[in-house]
Amino acid sequence: MGRIRVLQYHLLFGCLLFGLLWRSVALADQFITQTAQSARAVGMGDAAINTERGPYSVFYNPANLAAKDTGVHIQLLNFQVESNGGLITQAGRGASTSFNNLSSLYEDLRTNPNTYVNGRVSVFPNITIRNLHLGILYEVNQGAEVQAHDLGLRVKARNRFAPTAALSFRVFNGIFRFGFSSQLLTIGDADTVILPPISSGNLDFKRSINAGTGLVHTGGITLTLPVRFLPSFSGVYRNIGTAKFTRAPMVKFGDGRTIENKKPIIDLASSFTVYLAKRLETKWEIDFRDSTNRLKGNKMQHISFGTEWLFFDLLRLRGGVGHGYYSAGLGLHTPRAQMDLAWYSDELDNQFRSRRDQRVVLQYTWGIFK
């Protein structure tokens, strides 16, 4: 009976948070402060700074590499594929789905204005053990649309290449953890419009993308109180000393060289865990990105919320709110392999809930150990 009451209490807590976020983030914008996202995290509204474990904690919070449940990951395969609604619609019409080929996309987009087509492919082989991580991220995330009002071709990209390394430590039997990561990060960014007249034969994503390389340093801490529900609190300091992208790109994502410096920011997070029965638990988390508002947004823009339910270490169900939209996810985990599927939404125009871009992402990992 006690556990049922606990479950009812936390369900009510979650519903209230969903309602508050739904009202408050209507003023919000998109804030992605880490280099890469996992399918697990986006299924939870990208609220994973405190609870992400294993390789992706190097991006969310390197302190959690020292968590007791990090395990050993030698992942020869770790890849994600993602499609937005526009790309799925393209496939249904039998049109080009090559989101790396701007010329072939344009031929169909010009007859379907205001249809944004986007795809993402990410690979992240890595070696991760408790306290130590070495990995290489390669991600291409880009798309385009023809704007109905001026027939201009809008090109967007968020490409990344990053050799990564991290160290973390635990003290007081894991109550306190701290960690540090470094990435030699190459960025390829674009959000520009090519105005008519447009010749499809001369189109290339690289001509619209600016690329550069810089060192990005991140430090994180996590405090977990040894009491009921294991309340946990994290702080992550990103872009220590300001990340400057003045070096030539290691991967030629684009022809331009103008990448803005990334200001130091602080992310905060809190979570708790409820053990409902043997091998049945639920995690709840709320994140506050860029807590000092260096990105110049309304404070309610920075909030995300998520929950994960774990059944017998095999099945994982997720839900959350990010960028003001609900998200959901499913995970199937075995000792060596895992598959995660997530549905979530993003914003195209940086005006909250103005243009929803729905996406589906599949992630598969396989390693020697786990």
C-alpha positions in Angstrom: 0.0 0.0 0.0 2.9 2.4 0.8 4.4 1.8 -2.6 1.1 2.5 -4.3 0.8 5.8 -2.5 4.4 6.7 -3.5 3.5 5.9 -7.1 0.3 8.0 -6.9 2.3 10.9 -5.4 4.9 10.9 -8.1 2.4 10.5 -10.9 0.6 13.6 -9.5 4.0 15.4 -9.3 4.8 14.5 -12.9 1.4 15.7 -14.1 1.7 19.0 -12.3 5.2 19.6 -13.8 3.9 18.8 -17.2 1.1 21.3 -16.8 3.4 24.0 -15.5 5.9 23.4 -18.3 3.2 23.4 -20.9 2.0 26.9 -19.8 5.4 28.4 -19.1 7.5 27.3 -22.0 5.1 28.9 -24.4 7.5 31.8 -24.2 10.5 29.5 -24.9 13.0 28.8 -27.6 15.2 25.9 -28.4 18.3 25.4 -26.1 20.6 22.5 -26.9 23.7 23.1 -24.8 25.5 19.8 -25.2 27.3 18.7 -28.4 25.2 15.6 -29.1 21.9 14.0 -28.0 21.1 10.4 -27.3 17.8 8.8 -28.4 17.1 8.0 -24.7 17.4 11.7 -23.8 15.3 13.1 -26.5 12.5 10.6 -25.6 12.7 12.3 -22.2 12.4 15.8 -23.5 16.2 16.0 -23.5 16.2 16.1 -19.7 19.1 13.8 -19.0 21.9 15.9 -17.4 21.5 14.0 -14.2 20.5 10.5 -15.3 22.4 9.8 -18.5 24.9 7.1 -18.0 27.6 5.5 -20.1 29.2 7.1 -23.2 26.7 10.0 -23.7 27.3 11.3 -20.2 30.5 12.8 -21.6 28.2 15.3 -23.3 25.5 15.7 -20.7 27.5 15.6 -17.5 31.0 14.1 -17.4 30.8 13.6 -13.6 28.4 10.7 -14.1 31.1 8.6 -15.8 32.0 7.8 -12.2 28.5 6.6 -11.4 28.3 3.1 -10.0 26.1 1.9 -12.8 28.3 3.2 -15.6 29.7 -0.3 -16.3 32.2 -1.1 -19.1 31.4 0.0 -22.7 33.6 -0.9 -25.6 31.1 0.0 -28.3 32.2 -0.8 -31.8 28.8 0.2 -33.0 26.9 3.2 -31.8 24.8 4.9 -34.4 21.6 6.9 -34.8 19.4 7.6 -37.8 16.8 10.2 -37.7 14.0 11.5 -40.0 11.6 14.4 -39.8 8.1 14.4 -41.0 9.1 16.1 -44.3 11.6 13.4 -45.2 9.0 10.7 -44.5 6.6 12.5 -46.7 9.2 12.7 -49.4 9.8 9.0 -49.3 6.0 8.4 -49.6 6.0 10.4 -52.8 8.9 8.5 -54.2 11.0 11.6 -54.3 14.6 12.0 -53.3 15.4 11.4 -49.6 19.1 12.1 -49.9 19.5 14.9 -47.3 23.2 15.2 -48.3 22.3 16.2 -51.8 20.8 19.6 -52.0 20.4 19.6 -55.8 18.2 16.5 -55.7 16.2 17.7 -52.8 15.5 21.0 -54.5 13.8 19.4 -57.5 11.0 18.2 -55.3 11.0 21.0 -52.7 10.2 23.7 -55.2 6.9 22.0 -56.1 6.1 21.6 -52.4 6.8 24.9 -50.7 7.1 25.1 -46.9 7.9 21.4 -46.6 11.0 21.2 -44.5 13.0 18.0 -45.1 15.7 17.0 -42.6 17.7 13.9 -41.8 20.4 13.0 -39.3 23.1 10.3 -39.1 25.4 9.9 -36.1 28.1 7.4 -35.3 29.9 7.4 -32.0 32.4 4.5 -31.4 33.9 4.7 -27.9 35.6 3.1 -25.0 33.9 4.0 -21.7 34.6 2.6 -18.3 33.9 4.0 -14.9 36.1 7.2 -14.6 37.4 7.2 -18.2 36.1 7.8 -21.7 37.6 8.0 -25.2 35.4 8.3 -28.3 34.9 10.0 -31.6 31.6 11.6 -32.6 30.6 12.1 -36.3 27.2 13.6 -37.0 25.5 15.0 -40.1 22.2 16.8 -39.4 20.9 19.0 -42.2 17.9 19.8 -44.3 16.2 22.4 -46.5 12.9 23.9 -47.6 11.5 26.2 -50.3 9.8 29.2 -48.7 6.4 29.9 -50.2 6.5 33.7 -49.7 9.7 34.4 -51.8 10.6 30.9 -53.3 13.9 31.2 -51.5 15.7 28.0 -50.5 16.3 27.8 -46.8 19.3 25.6 -45.8 19.9 24.5 -42.2 22.7 22.4 -40.8 24.1 21.3 -37.4 27.0 19.0 -38.2 29.6 17.8 -35.6 32.9 15.9 -35.5 34.5 15.5 -32.1 37.3 13.3 -30.7 36.4 13.2 -27.0 38.2 12.4 -23.8 36.9 12.6 -20.2 37.9 11.7 -16.6 35.7 11.5 -13.6 36.0 10.6 -9.9 33.8 9.6 -7.0 34.2 10.3 -3.3 32.3 9.5 -0.1 31.2 6.2 -1.6 29.8 7.9 -4.7 27.7 10.5 -2.9 29.8 13.2 -4.7 31.1 12.9 -8.2 33.0 15.2 -10.4 34.4 15.0 -13.9 36.0 16.9 -16.8 35.8 16.4 -20.6 37.6 17.9 -23.6 36.5 17.8 -27.2 38.4 18.9 -30.3 35.1 19.9 -31.8 34.5 20.7 -35.5 31.2 22.5 -36.1 29.4 22.9 -39.4 26.4 25.3 -39.0 24.0 26.9 -41.4 20.7 28.7 -41.4 20.6 30.8 -44.5 18.4 31.5 -47.5 19.4 31.2 -51.2 17.2 33.7 -53.2 16.0 33.1 -56.7 17.0 32.6 -59.4 18.2 29.2 -58.3 20.0 26.7 -60.5 19.6 23.2 -59.1 22.8 22.0 -60.8 24.9 24.4 -58.7 23.4 23.7 -55.3 25.6 22.2 -52.6 25.2 22.2 -48.8 28.8 23.1 -48.3 28.4 26.5 -49.9 25.9 27.5 -47.2 27.7 25.9 -44.2 30.3 27.6 -42.0 32.8 25.3 -40.4 35.6 25.7 -37.8 37.4 23.7 -35.1 38.0 24.6 -31.4 38.7 23.0 -28.1 35.6 22.7 -25.9 36.1 22.0 -22.2 33.3 20.9 -19.8 33.3 20.3 -16.0 30.5 18.7 -14.0 29.6 17.7 -10.5 26.8 15.5 -9.1 25.6 15.2 -5.5 23.4 12.2 -4.6 21.9 12.1 -1.1 21.8 8.7 0.5 18.2 8.9 1.6 14.9 7.7 0.3 14.3 8.3 -3.5 18.0 9.2 -3.9 17.6 12.8 -4.7 20.4 14.0 -7.0 21.6 17.4 -8.1 24.0 18.3 -10.9 25.8 21.4 -12.1 27.6 21.5 -15.5 29.9 24.3 -16.6 30.2 24.3 -20.3 32.7 26.1 -22.7 35.1 26.8 -19.9 37.2 29.9 -20.9 35.0 30.4 -24.0 35.2 28.0 -26.9 36.8 29.6 -29.9 36.5 28.0 -33.3 39.4 29.6 -35.1 41.1 26.5 -36.4 40.6 24.9 -39.8 37.8 22.2 -39.7 39.0 18.7 -39.4 36.0 17.6 -41.6 35.1 19.9 -44.4 31.4 20.4 -43.6 31.3 23.7 -45.3 33.2 26.4 -47.3 32.6 29.3 -44.8 34.8 29.9 -41.8 32.6 32.1 -39.5 31.7 30.3 -36.3 30.8 32.4 -33.3 32.5 31.8 -30.0 30.5 29.7 -27.5 30.1 31.5 -24.2 30.6 29.7 -20.9 27.2 28.6 -19.5 26.0 26.7 -16.5 23.3 23.9 -16.6 21.5 22.7 -13.5 19.6 19.5 -13.0 17.8 17.5 -10.4 16.3 14.0 -10.3 15.1 11.2 -8.1 14.5 7.5 -8.4 11.7 5.4 -7.0 12.1 1.6 -6.6 8.6 0.3 -6.9 9.4 -3.4 -6.8 12.3 -5.8 -7.5 13.8 -4.8 -10.9 11.1 -2.2 -11.4 12.0 1.5 -11.0 11.2 4.9 -12.3 13.4 8.0 -12.7 12.2 11.6 -12.8 14.3 14.6 -13.9 14.0 18.3 -14.5 16.8 20.3 -16.2 17.4 24.1 -16.2 19.8 24.9 -19.1 21.9 28.1 -19.2 20.9 29.1 -15.7 22.7 32.4 -15.9 20.9 33.3 -19.1 24.1 33.9 -21.2 22.1 32.9 -24.3 19.7 35.9 -23.7 16.4 34.1 -23.5 13.4 34.1 -21.2 14.3 31.9 -18.2 11.3 29.6 -18.9 12.9 28.7 -22.2 15.5 26.7 -20.5 13.4 24.1 -18.7 12.9 20.5 -19.8 11.3 17.6 -17.9 11.4 13.8 -18.4 10.7 10.4 -16.9 11.9 6.9 -17.5 10.4 3.6 -16.3 12.6 0.5 -16.2 11.2 -3.0 -16.2 13.5 -6.0 -15.4 16.6 -4.2 -16.9 15.2 -5.0 -20.3 12.3 -2.7 -21.3 12.4 1.1 -20.8 9.5 3.5 -21.4 10.1 7.2 -21.5 8.3 10.5 -21.8 9.0 14.2 -21.4 8.5 17.8 -22.4 11.1 19.7 -24.4 10.8 22.9 -26.4 7.2 22.9 -25.3 6.3 19.6 -27.0 5.7 16.2 -25.6 8.1 13.4 -26.5 8.1 9.6 -26.0 10.6 6.8 -26.2 11.1 3.0 -26.0 14.3 1.1 -25.2 15.2 -2.6 -25.3 18.5 -3.3 -23.5 20.5 -6.6 -23.3 23.9 -7.1 -21.8 25.8 -6.2 -25.0 23.3 -4.5 -27.3 20.6 -2.0 -27.0 18.0 -0.3 -29.3 16.3 2.9 -28.5 13.5 4.6 -30.4 12.2 8.1 -29.8 9.6 10.5 -31.1 10.1 14.2 -30.4 9.6 17.7 -31.8 11.8 20.6 -32.6 11.2 24.2 -33.6 12.2 25.6 -37.0 11.9 29.3 -36.5 13.1 30.0 -32.9 9.6 31.3 -32.1 8.1 28.9 -29.6 5.3 26.7 -31.0 5.2 28.5 -34.3 6.5 25.7 -36.6 6.6 22.3 -35.2 9.1 19.8 -36.8 8.3 16.3 -35.7 11.1 13.7 -35.7 11.7 10.0 -35.2 15.1 8.7 -34.2 16.5 5.1 -33.9 19.7 4.4 -32.0 21.5 1.0 -31.9 24.6 0.2 -29.9 26.6 -3.0 -29.7 29.7 -3.5 -27.6 32.1 -6.2 -26.3 31.1 -5.5 -22.6 28.4 -3.6 -20.8 
